[in-house]
Amino acid sequence: MCRCFKRVMYPADSTHWNILWRWKENCAFGDRPSYSCSLFINDFMGNCYSTLGYRACCDTCINVSRPVKGCEYGDRIIDCTKDHCLNSQVDCCGTCSYGTPFTPTYSTRRSTPKRLATTVNPLVLFTSIKDCAQGDQDLRPELCTNFSVCLIQPTQCCHYCSSYYTSATTSTTTTRPLIPSTSPKTKCEPGDLDLRRELCTNTSVCQTKSSLCCHYCSLHYKSANTSTTQLTSPNECVLGEPDLSPQLCTSRSICQTQPLMCCKYCSSQDNSASHLSLYTIWIYCFCIVFFLYIKTNVY
């Protein structure tokens, strides 16, 4: 039995609009599993303009497209600035606000699967819903790996996104809104991953925005019973590991008292010390041999 049908997308927020596309003609099978489309397209939406990029990640491209004719995916080249708007406004259409806005004809949400009441290989039909309900599972688990999906395609990851938002209860309804008025949680819990990996490169982020780098900060910090965090050192230094507290790593004495706080600094000092000791031994042996040689030939 053929299951070809039209796919209707919805406006996820004020900047990301989705347009009506036919699965049968344009994106019948979604993103190719072998591509990391969430990273490839979110890194630079202009990748959707290329035939190869769109064919590999058509589902993601459709979901990030904007209602601007000729500039559906923003800039066509990387690092556009306002200086490009004089001669390259087409290539930098997103930065230069170039293109013809239009109003999408359809704006219904992606539907959720509902199984038929049959025991023999039931087909999966799609019924329209407005938001996630209590207990809804992820429709596309392969997309549910980063918090950004909760801002762009929340109905695809109901279960995943529910962990980032608190339930809003009222006296008139028992259904939890998908994105209530409360803010996302700001405290890391065991097992939380990094939400913004590009920020998780220095321990300073753990002092200001630790909730964005939960996994990274858990390697260097431990949560206290209070809302504050206490800096701890790892069990042992790993080759190439940076200093946890560079401001302490100015004297060799730190390598005797708290070496794990200055892994990089102390490793360089150890290498220097080992080279110095080998040099000293070599000089000492040379002096002994030279002394014996002189003694033998003179006497």
Secondary structure, 3 states (H helix, E strand, C coil): CCCCCEECCCCCCCCCCCCCEECCCCCCCCCCCCCCHHHHHHHCHHHHHCHHHHHHCHHHHHHHCCCEECCCCCCCCCCCCHHHHCCCCCCCHHHHCCCEECCCCCCCCCCEEEECCCCCCCCEEEECCCCCCCCCCECCHHHCCCCCHHHHCHHHEHHHHHCCCCCCCCCCCCCCCCCCCCCCCCCCCCCCCECCHHHCCCCCHHHHCHHHEHHHHHCCEEECCCCCEEECCCCCCCCCCCCCCHHHCCCCHHHHHCHHHCHHHHHHHHHHHHHHHHHHHHHHHHHHHHHHHHHHHHC
